[in-house]
Each structure stands twice: as C-alpha cells, then as structure tokens.
C-alpha cells in the first residue's frame, strides 16, 4: 500500500464510505471497500455520534467487556499530571493498585512526550497557543516532541496484545487538507493512510475509520511539526500546521 497512489475525497461535515484508489491490487481494493470513513469539520457532533454507533452503543468503563466502545476525553487527568509526561500505559495500567477507570486498552507504542494541558500548551509553545481550542471540557492532548507516533491496543486491564475495528480522533486547528493523517495497520500491513479534513466553520476536525473485515493493531498518527519547537502556526505565518487533539474513540479491544 505504501507504493500505491491513494486519493481521499472529504466533504465538509459529511461521512465518506468509499475511497477512490488507483494502482491497487484486488486485495487492496477489498480492504478499502470494507472501510467506513467518517470525516467532518464545522459541527462535528453528529458525525462523532455516527461513529460511536459503528463502534458500539455501549461505552465501557471497566475491564471485562467484549463489545461496545471506549473513549478518552482527557478531562479526567488530575491536576498534578498536567503539563507532565504521561506514562505510555496511562490508559491501560495493570496490577492490583491500577485504577480501574483508566484500564481502557490504549497504549502509546512509540517514544515521545505525551502531555495534557488546560492552557492550550502555553507553557510549551506560547507562540501558537492562541490557535487551539478544547472540544470537550477544558483539557487537550498532544505529543509535544514528535510529529509521528503510534497508538496500539491491549485487552483492557491486561498486557495481552489486542486489535480493534475502528478508531477516531478529534483534532484542533487543522489548517491544511493534507498535513495531518492517520495510517492504519494490521500487524505490518498498511490498511491505508487517511487525511484529516482542514477546519471549516469551527476549529475542530474529526476523522474516524472503521474496518468491517480487518483487525487494526496499530495506528500511526502524523502531523506537520511538534509544539516544543516553539514555532508559530502556519495560519500565523509560521512554518508548520500545528495541531492538538481532544477526544479519542475506539471499539472494545479484543485479544489477538
């Protein structure tokens, strides 16, 4: 798939369920025929709700589920952890003292400095902080030291490797249409790279992809640059399209 030519066409505040592909094999065509892509800008709430229903109507808050979905809003991060590096397993700690509410099966699989802020990361990059907004609550998320990083999954409350069918993120301040993306993998096989639509009508963009016939084991998130470079945003004559994130959504991880 990395050598294929892939075009994605996103409508504003519209769900996309088909991808135009050229130079792809029949197997690759089959992958994309089974993908449901929901991309939105402006008022993204209805599209997020549509994606939730794809993942599972029930939102799970404890280990042991096999259906339903998981979500992260970042607003539950305690004050003492704001503007500090989060553990890669913050949302899937294990052991007898692990907070059950945090056992959601989400881990960061690559190096970086993952932080949550309630001042739009002004302590990291004061030059760009005015570009960002919070979608839910008063906190947002970013990898402040890397512009390419991975998300993987485990069974909630365990270290067993797991897969999901779908995953989505709310992004803040995507200015350029091909600057921010998520690439989905089943083990080492790419299921396609999908670009987040540029903002239109609000500061928020949403991208969620659900695969009816695939097991997603990893998502690689990419954006123009990272906040700790201290750059201005491209909309303020800076060199890069800087973004932060809010809600993460995925279906209940299932053991591989």
JODATA-V801405 format. One record per residue. N is the residue number from 0. PSI is psi in radians with two decimals (NA if undefined). D_LAST is the distance of its C-alpha to the last C-alpha in whole Angstrom. Layout:
n=[N;N]
psi=[PSI;PSI]
d_last=[D_LAST;D_LAST]
This chain:
n=[0;1;2;3;4;5;6;7;8;9;10;11;12;13;14;15;16;17;18;19;20;21;22;23;24;25;26;27;28;29;30;31;32;33;34;35;36;37;38;39;40;41;42;43;44;45;46;47;48;49;50;51;52;53;54;55;56;57;58;59;60;61;62;63;64;65;66;67;68;69;70;71;72;73;74;75;76;77;78;79;80;81;82;83;84;85;86;87;88;89;90;91;92;93;94;95;96;97;98;99;100;101;102;103;104;105;106;107;108;109;110;111;112;113;114;115;116;117;118;119;120;121;122;123;124;125;126;127;128;129;130;131;132;133;134;135;136;137;138;139;140;141;142;143;144;145;146;147;148;149;150;151;152;153;154;155;156;157;158;159;160;161;162;163;164;165;166;167;168;169;170;171;172;173;174;175;176;177;178;179;180;181;182;183;184;185;186;187;188;189;190;191;192;193;194;195;196;197;198;199;200;201;202;203;204;205;206;207;208;209;210;211;212;213;214;215;216;217;218;219;220;221;222;223;224;225;226;227;228;229;230;231;232;233;234;235;236;237;238;239;240;241;242;243;244;245;246;247;248;249;250;251;252;253;254;255]
psi=[-0.46;-0.44;0.06;2.71;2.10;2.20;2.38;2.32;2.03;2.28;2.66;2.24;0.68;2.52;2.44;2.23;0.12;2.50;2.31;2.13;2.43;2.72;0.64;2.65;2.97;-0.64;-0.71;-0.66;-0.74;-0.68;-0.85;-0.45;-0.48;0.00;2.34;2.05;2.16;1.96;2.42;2.63;3.12;-2.24;1.73;-0.05;-0.77;-0.59;-0.62;-0.74;-0.66;-0.73;-0.66;-0.72;-0.57;-0.74;-0.70;2.29;-0.56;2.17;2.17;2.47;0.09;2.76;2.89;-0.16;2.72;-0.21;-3.12;-2.84;2.98;2.66;2.66;2.28;-0.16;-0.25;-0.25;-0.03;2.19;2.70;-0.64;-0.22;-0.05;2.48;0.47;2.74;2.14;2.52;2.56;-0.37;0.45;-0.65;0.50;1.04;2.68;2.90;2.87;-0.43;0.05;2.34;2.13;-0.65;-0.38;-0.11;1.49;0.02;0.25;2.29;2.68;2.20;-0.01;2.84;2.64;3.11;1.62;2.12;2.76;2.43;2.65;0.23;0.53;0.61;0.59;-0.52;-0.34;-0.77;1.54;-0.39;-0.38;-0.13;-0.51;-0.16;-0.29;2.64;2.79;2.27;-0.79;2.32;-2.63;0.34;2.64;3.02;2.57;2.66;1.79;-0.18;0.09;2.49;0.12;2.03;2.80;2.64;2.35;-3.14;2.58;2.80;2.32;2.17;0.09;2.96;0.12;2.22;2.48;2.95;2.82;3.01;-0.48;2.72;2.47;2.74;2.47;2.18;2.60;2.25;0.82;1.89;-0.55;2.46;-0.39;0.57;-0.40;2.35;2.88;2.25;2.24;2.45;2.54;1.77;-2.09;0.04;2.12;2.35;0.03;2.62;2.33;2.25;2.47;2.29;2.53;2.58;2.58;1.92;-0.31;-3.12;0.05;2.55;2.61;2.43;2.16;2.40;2.30;2.24;2.03;-0.52;0.39;2.76;1.95;2.08;-0.28;2.52;2.25;2.06;2.29;2.47;2.97;-0.83;-3.02;2.76;-0.55;0.05;-0.29;0.35;2.73;2.74;2.74;-0.54;-0.14;0.59;0.43;3.07;-0.16;2.74;1.63;2.44;2.74;3.08;2.79;-1.98;2.38;2.44;2.42;2.77;2.91;2.13;2.43;2.38;2.38;NA]
d_last=[23;24;27;28;30;28;30;29;32;32;34;36;34;33;29;28;26;27;27;30;29;31;31;27;26;25;22;22;24;22;19;22;23;20;20;22;24;26;28;31;34;37;36;32;32;32;29;27;27;26;23;22;23;21;18;19;23;22;21;19;21;20;16;15;15;13;15;17;17;18;21;22;26;27;30;29;29;32;35;35;32;33;34;32;29;26;23;20;18;21;19;17;19;18;21;24;26;23;24;22;23;21;18;16;13;15;15;18;17;20;24;26;28;26;29;30;34;36;39;37;37;40;40;38;40;43;44;41;40;42;40;37;37;34;33;32;34;36;33;31;28;28;27;31;31;28;28;25;22;18;16;12;10;9;9;13;15;13;12;8;6;5;6;10;12;15;17;20;23;27;29;33;35;34;37;36;34;32;32;29;25;22;20;16;14;11;10;14;15;17;17;21;23;24;27;28;32;35;36;39;40;39;37;33;31;28;25;22;20;17;16;16;14;12;9;10;9;12;16;19;22;25;29;32;33;33;35;36;38;40;41;42;40;41;43;45;46;43;41;38;36;35;32;31;28;28;25;21;20;16;14;12;9;6;4;0]
